[in-house]
Each structure stands twice: as C-alpha cells, then as structure tokens.
C-alpha cells in the first residue's frame, strides 16, 4: 500500500470517527420537565389546603396545578397529560372530568363522612404513573 493511499484511508477513518462521535445530542441529560413534584388544589377558583371539604349535593370545580422540581407550572402540558382524583370511600364525592381540561374536575359532595383523596398524574386518562400521598377529605 502506498503512502498516499494509506494517508487517504487514515483521513477517511478519522473523519468517520469524528462524525460518529459528534452525531446526536451531546448535551447532558436533563430531568423530565413534565414530572410533577408538587401540586396546588383550587376549589371554585380559590387555593385550598387539606382537609378538602365538599358539601353534600353541591358541585364545585376543582383544578389541580402541578409543578416540577424547578417549580415550573405544568399547565402547558395539560393537553398531553392527565390528572385523577380518587376519593376513599368512593361515596364521599363523585368526580366528573371537565372536557378539554385534563387537570379540572366537577366534584359533587356525597355521603357525610371523612376519608381521603388521592391525586394522580400521567399520560393517559387513568393518570396512574405518579401518585401523591393521599390527603384528608370531608363531606
């Protein structure tokens, strides 16, 4: 093999090696900006804290506002993510999702008593990819 031919092959190999090493995104992986680490509950448009109270037979709009580790509001991903409210016992309240608003629900107070409400978050209507600690709820 002659020197010019060897030099061309080495140069081609070097170019391929550099292009392979530089292909793709070389930035360090970042955390998932859509992973909630906290939330705020709004009942009838007003921020509320546990225990959450729902009057028997009365329907109120409940909105969940999720925040990631950087405290960024996740409302911008509401069209592709879902929330869930699950009452225990189930007779404590009924939950109806609000059309086109995956983080909002119409909640109607049910049987008088105490229990908990579990808040979930995910990529489908079951919103079971991430669950927060259950909070106290009363009717």
N, C-alpha and C positions, 0 to 999 in steps of 0.2 A: 504494500500500500504506500503510495507516495505521500509526502508531507502535505501538499495542498489538499488532497482528498481526506486525509486524517484530520486536518485542521477544520475542513468544512463539516465533517461528521461531529467533531467535538463542539463546534459552534452551534450546530443544529441541536445537539443533545442539551447544551446549556440553555438555549432558548426555550426548548420544550420543558426543561426542568423549572425554569423561572416562570414560564406561563402557567404551568401546573400549580406551582406554589402560590401564585398570585390570583388564581381563579377563585371566585366565590367571595363571600363577605369575610374579611379578616378582622372585623371588629369583635371585641369581647362580647360574649353572650350577655344579654341584659335580662332582668327579671320580667316576668309576664305582666305587662301593664294592666291586663284585664283581670287580674286575680284580686278579689276583694279581701281586705284585711279588717275592715270595719264598715259600719253602716249607721245610718240615721233613719229613724221612723218618723214620718209625718202623718198625723191623723187629722183629716179635714184641713190640710194645709199648714198645720201647726206642729212644730217639732215636739215629740213626746218621748218620755222615758218609761221604762218598765217600773211597776207593772202596768201593762196596757189595759185600759178598761173600755168595754163595748156594752152599750145599753141594749137590753133585750128588745128585739124587733126593730131597732134603728140601724140604718145602713149609713156607713161613713166611708169615705175614700181614704185608703191607706197607700202611701207612696214610700218606697224604700229607696234611699240614696246610698249607693255603695262607693267606697273609697279604697284605692290601692295603697301599698306601703308608702308611696310618695305623697299620700293624702290627695291624690287627683280624683276628681269626681268621675265616676264611670258611666254617667248618663249618656255619653256619646256612643256607647256600645249597646244600648238598650235594644236596638233592633235585632241584634245578633246574639243576645244573651237573655236569660230568663231568671226570674226570682220566684220563690214559692213561700207561702205562709201555711203552716200546718199547726192546727190547734189540737191540744190534748187535754181534756177529752174533746173529741170532734164536735160534740153538742154545744160547746162553749161559743162557737161562732161559725157562720158559713162564709166561704171565700169565693168570690167571683172575679176572675181576671178581667181587667179593662182592655177592650180591643185596642190593638196597636200600641199598647203601653205595657211592656213586659215587667216593669217594676212597680205597677199600680194595681190595686185590687179594691173592689167594693166588699166591705166586710159588714155582715149583719150579726148583731149580738143574738145569742141563742139562750140556752138554759142558764139560769143563775148558778154561779159557782166560781171556782178558781181552777187554774190549770196553767198550761204553758203554751207558748207559741214558738215554733221553730222556723227560722228563716234559712232558706236555701238559695243557691245560685248555680247557674250552669249554662250550657249551650243548647239545651232543649227544654221543652215545657215542664219536664219533671224537676228541673233545677236542683239536681241531686249531686252535682260534682263537688260542691263545697257547702257545708252546713255550719252555721254558727251555734254557739251554746244557746239552748232554749231559755227564753225569758218568761217571767211570770205574766199571766194574763187573767183578768177577771171579767165577769159579766155582772 
